[in-house]
Amino acid sequence: MNLSDPRIARLIGLIGAALRPPPGTGRIALALTMGALTHAMFAAGVLAMIVAMFFGLSESLGRVPWPWAAFANAALIVQFPLLHSLLLTGPGGRALARLIPGPHGATLASTTYALIASAQLLALFALWTPSGIVWWRAEGAVFWAISAAYGASWLLLIKASFDAGAEVQSGALGWMSLMARIRPVFPDMPTQGLFRLIRQPIYVAFALTLWTVPVWTPDQLALAVSYTAYCLLAPRFKERRFAARYGARFQRYRDRVPYAVPRLLPPKDHPNAQ
């Protein structure tokens, strides 16, 4: 492990600061409560997603009668990308900072965002009403091969999230910053790790988890098509924010690194192309 790696050094520094909090019982209690709640919800949401998709959404807790279940399921699909994207806008960010009453809402905004996103994922996968139709279920060696691909897709998603900034992706940045009574410092524009290969590895890895499941149902197909479209289109708005924030630096990165599919060969004008 290279402790000088900014991704690791930044995380270690944040944890170290949080472990030595300045006095303030109320602030510390709020930080710890938000941290525990967010990480518990994060774990529940991710676990629900992994398990539900592994079975092609054929197993869940939703019991809405059909045909109303189709509308309920559609609402569950739409609510995640809709609110997830709205909270990243200027007005959404300001509203997010006001959700926690008192003077610490802005500091906790990234943690609150992760808490909401985790609750949305948990609702989607726990409250889904299965259609009861199973088109295909992998068996034997095919099952193990597809399951391995599914696991690899999740490992890619974890790696991409780490490369983007584990403290932000997990929701730790806000509550640990509050604990340490420091201003949250967001990671710089990610260009390391998987971001050297493509500009949107998180979205690509997320899309891969949707298509590498060992059970296929109409439910899973609806989810995979909907969220793959989101994974291809939503980053365009993210890149607009990056272009406004980083200017020419992001433009050079965009010119050098492909959007979602890695290049097999370096571009001709790349210094290592010869």
C-alpha positions, 0 to 999 in steps of 0.5 A: 500500500502506497501511503503517499497515494493521494487517495489513501493519504486523504482518507487516512488524514480525514480518519486521523482528524476525526479520531482527535475531535475538538471538544463539543458534545452535541457536534460529536453526537450528531456526527457519530449518529449521522455516520452510523445511520448513513453507513448502516443504510449504505450497507443495507442498500448495497446488500439488498441490491446485490442479493435482489439482482443476483436472483433477477428481482424474482425475490423481494418484499413488495406485494402490490397487486398486479397490474398496479405493481407495474406502476409501483415498480416503475416509480421505484425505478424512476425515483432513484436517478431523478432525486439522485440527479436533482440533488446534484444541481445548485438548488438541490445542493442548497436544499440538501444543506438545509435538511439537517437543522442547525449550523451543521447542515452544509458540512453534513451535506455529502453524508446526507446525500449518501444517506438519501441515495442508500435509502432509495436503493434499499427501497427500490430493491426491498419493495420491488414486487416480482412479476413471478416470471423467470425466463432463464436461470443459469445452471452448472458451469454457466452459473459459476461463470456468470456469478464470477462475472457478477462478482467481478463487476462489483469489484470494479464498482468498488475500485472505481468508487475508491478511485473517485474518493472513498470518503465521498462515495461512502458518505464519510466525508461530511460526518468525519469533517464535522467530527474534526470540526474542519471544512469538508475538502472534496477530492480533486478531479479523478484521473487515477486508477480506472479513471486513466482508462475511461472517464466514467468507470463508476457508471460503466461498472454499475451497468455491468452489474445489471447485465451479469446476473445469473437469473433473467426475468422481465423485472431484471430486463426493465431495470437493466435497460432503464439504468443502463440508459441512465448510466450512459446519459447522466454522466453528460451532466456531470461532465458539464459540471466538471467542465465549468469547475476545471476548465481547460484541465478537464478538456485536456483529460476529456480529449485524452481519455474515452468516455466509457469504452477503453482504447485498445491502443493509445492515441497517435499523439500520445507520448507512448504511442510510438 
